[in-house]
Amino acid sequence: MHNLGLGEQRGHVLLIAGDAAVRRRGVQVAPSANVAALGVVPVSGLLNSGVPCDTTYLDGARDPNTVLMRLRTAAATSGPLLVYLSGRLTADRRGNRLHLALAGTTAGSVRYTALPWEWLGTELAGRPAGLTTVLLDLVADKAAWPLLQQYGSLPASPSAEVYGVVCPPGWQGAGLVVSSYTRAWIDQLRASPTRPTNLQLHALAVGAATLPPGSLVLPGARELAMASSSGSVPGQAVPLPGEERGRAQAPQPAQQTAPAVLPDDPRPHIHSLATAGRHAEAALLAQAWEQYVHQTHGPSSREALDWVEIRADLARMAGDFRLATQLWSGAVRTRLGSQAPDAADVHAAAAGALYCWTQLKDAGAALETGPDLIRLLRTLPALDPRHLQLAQHRLEFLHREPSRR
């Protein structure tokens, strides 16, 4: 790859439509419709860059080597690259290798007519970090889904940011229309006065999309939390199991202040996701907004603190009382850095931490987090003394009941 100057850089958008995913004659994902919809979005929005750009459409390809050559050409570009893949993810049952099914791929011809997934990683491996985005909107068939469950991820390349969804087999899709995840990306790109980051677009799209339970979300809530804490950009996939999609987090929107840069207040939508039981999606969206606020207002800002408390209430709604206790306690400590110990907001956060701690059914977790909570409550002299007494009595009781641990 040539080291060209910024003025000589070119970008590339490669849109690949694989084979449609069909179940009982119903279309689960229509790759051609997805590629056509993305094709009318300005490339500057897709790439988040104003450099000159080449666009390549691949729809109806039957030869994996044809796709490989297009991929190789795109990977050699000097500037930013977006690779979008939509269609059916399948597997070579003989070799247990994942493939993107192309037009005409059957269960018996996967090795000859489908694109091996590792080819994608191989071609992108030599690109510098920060210039490559892989966007996926896929459905796994019955041959591929067990492998995804086994691997727990769908990596593309360590140097690429990977975003997308892989829906499981056995669900009814939307037919010959643009799928909801891809549509949500397009809608957000058109609606936002300033282009959100890819991570924000992904979180917003997951929150708005109609995804079947058990879908693989790349990256998922756990990886997003790790990325938020480390400041890194996720590039590998993390599964979002069906049981996790029944857990999560939801804010109380009336008490918070959303960032003013994006057009819509996301809190009512996050709250509706959580109250509908889509807890992991609510958590994912809240994590993305918290990261956005950290970037725009700073991690110690009032706006960032608001999102900590939103996530705490989301954790309470999801039944994750340990996380809720930790988040509320962190909010108390942050508020004490700029507010008096007798401030109403400080006491409200302390009450939230105490309530969530009392709901912890795991005695070991309660014993582990209890002492820190009690020390924190003791720094609030104006707090109702019954709150501190309640915490002390419960901790003493847990110490006397070793059989509960």
Secondary structure as the mmCIF struct_conf table of DSSP 4:
data_model
#
loop_
_struct_conf.conf_type_id
_struct_conf.id
_struct_conf.beg_label_comp_id
_struct_conf.beg_label_asym_id
_struct_conf.beg_label_seq_id
_struct_conf.end_label_comp_id
_struct_conf.end_label_asym_id
_struct_conf.end_label_seq_id
HELX_RH_3T_P HELX_RH_3T_P1 LEU A 6 GLU A 8
STRN STRN1 GLY A 11 ALA A 17
HELX_LH_PP_P HELX_LH_PP_P1 ASP A 19 ALA A 20
STRN STRN2 ALA A 21 ARG A 23
TURN_TY1_P TURN_TY1_P1 ARG A 24 ARG A 25
STRN STRN3 GLY A 26 VAL A 29
HELX_RH_AL_P HELX_RH_AL_P1 PRO A 31 GLY A 39
TURN_TY1_P TURN_TY1_P2 VAL A 40 VAL A 40
BEND BEND1 VAL A 41 VAL A 41
HELX_RH_AL_P HELX_RH_AL_P2 VAL A 43 LEU A 47
TURN_TY1_P TURN_TY1_P3 ASN A 48 ASN A 48
BEND BEND2 VAL A 51 VAL A 51
STRN STRN4 CYS A 53 ASP A 59
BEND BEND3 GLY A 60 GLY A 60
HELX_RH_AL_P HELX_RH_AL_P3 PRO A 64 ALA A 75
TURN_TY1_P TURN_TY1_P4 ALA A 76 ALA A 76
BEND BEND4 SER A 78 GLY A 79
STRN STRN5 LEU A 81 ASP A 92
TURN_TY1_P TURN_TY1_P5 ARG A 93 ASN A 96
STRN STRN6 ARG A 97 LEU A 100
TURN_TY1_P TURN_TY1_P6 ALA A 103 GLY A 104
TURN_TY1_P TURN_TY1_P7 ALA A 107 GLY A 108
BEND BEND5 SER A 109 SER A 109
HELX_RH_AL_P HELX_RH_AL_P4 VAL A 110 THR A 113
BEND BEND6 ALA A 114 ALA A 114
STRN STRN7 LEU A 115 PRO A 116
HELX_RH_AL_P HELX_RH_AL_P5 TRP A 117 LEU A 124
TURN_TY1_P TURN_TY1_P8 ALA A 125 GLY A 126
BEND BEND7 ARG A 127 ARG A 127
HELX_LH_PP_P HELX_LH_PP_P2 PRO A 128 PRO A 128
TURN_TY1_P TURN_TY1_P9 ALA A 129 GLY A 130
BEND BEND8 LEU A 131 LEU A 131
STRN STRN8 THR A 132 ALA A 140
TURN_TY1_P TURN_TY1_P10 LYS A 142 ALA A 144
HELX_RH_AL_P HELX_RH_AL_P6 TRP A 145 TYR A 151
TURN_TY1_P TURN_TY1_P11 PRO A 158 SER A 159
STRN STRN9 ALA A 160 CYS A 167
HELX_LH_PP_P HELX_LH_PP_P3 PRO A 168 PRO A 168
BEND BEND9 PRO A 169 GLY A 170
BEND BEND10 LEU A 176 VAL A 177
HELX_RH_AL_P HELX_RH_AL_P7 SER A 180 ALA A 191
BEND BEND11 PRO A 193 THR A 194
HELX_LH_PP_P HELX_LH_PP_P4 ARG A 195 THR A 197
HELX_RH_AL_P HELX_RH_AL_P8 ASN A 198 ALA A 208
BEND BEND12 ALA A 209 ALA A 209
TURN_TY1_P TURN_TY1_P12 PRO A 213 GLY A 214
STRN STRN10 LEU A 216 LEU A 218
BEND BEND13 PRO A 219 PRO A 219
HELX_RH_AL_P HELX_RH_AL_P9 ALA A 221 SER A 230
BEND BEND14 GLN A 236 GLN A 236
TURN_TY1_P TURN_TY1_P13 GLY A 242 GLU A 243
HELX_RH_3T_P HELX_RH_3T_P2 GLU A 244 GLY A 246
HELX_RH_3T_P HELX_RH_3T_P3 PRO A 253 GLN A 255
BEND BEND15 ALA A 260 ASP A 264
HELX_RH_AL_P HELX_RH_AL_P10 ARG A 267 THR A 275
TURN_TY1_P TURN_TY1_P14 ALA A 276 GLY A 277
HELX_RH_AL_P HELX_RH_AL_P11 HIS A 279 HIS A 297
TURN_TY1_P TURN_TY1_P15 PRO A 299 SER A 300
BEND BEND16 SER A 301 SER A 301
HELX_RH_AL_P HELX_RH_AL_P12 ARG A 302 ALA A 318
TURN_TY1_P TURN_TY1_P16 GLY A 319 GLY A 319
HELX_RH_AL_P HELX_RH_AL_P13 PHE A 321 LEU A 336
TURN_TY1_P TURN_TY1_P17 GLY A 337 SER A 338
BEND BEND17 GLN A 339 GLN A 339
TURN_TY1_P TURN_TY1_P18 PRO A 341 ASP A 342
HELX_RH_AL_P HELX_RH_AL_P14 ALA A 344 THR A 358
TURN_TY1_P TURN_TY1_P19 GLN A 359 GLN A 359
HELX_RH_AL_P HELX_RH_AL_P15 ALA A 363 ARG A 378
TURN_TY1_P TURN_TY1_P20 THR A 379 THR A 379
TURN_TY1_P TURN_TY1_P21 PRO A 381 ALA A 382
BEND BEND18 LEU A 383 LEU A 383
HELX_RH_AL_P HELX_RH_AL_P16 PRO A 385 ARG A 400
HELX_RH_3T_P HELX_RH_3T_P4 PRO A 402 ARG A 404
#
